[in-house]
Amino acid sequence: MTDIDLTAVPLAALTVEIKRRMNELEAARAELGLDSTAVPSKTGKSSGKSTASKAAVKRWAGWDAYKVQHPNATRTEFFKAKKAGKA
């Protein structure tokens, strides 16, 4: 296909041509039974939680029980105790 210098073509002519081609495309889609607004559906079952969310839940596991035993504990103390295997 040869390149065409579109700077020499008036803008109005270009828009008319684009509209004509879009109408042809929509007519072809309608004949084929294709919906132009159809979005591919997601396949498979999602757990609804991202990997980061799951990791955060795992990191904070045991916080409630630790907080009951140590009411004035901070998050830093909790993670230090968890790393040491005490929480």
HELIX and SHEET records of a PDB file:
HELIX    1   1 LEU A    6  ALA A    8  5                                   3    
HELIX    2   2 LEU A   11  LEU A   32  1                                  22    
HELIX    3   3 THR A   51  ARG A   59  1                                   9    
HELIX    4   4 TRP A   63  GLN A   69  1                                   7    
HELIX    5   5 ARG A   75  ALA A   84  1                                  10    
END                                                                             
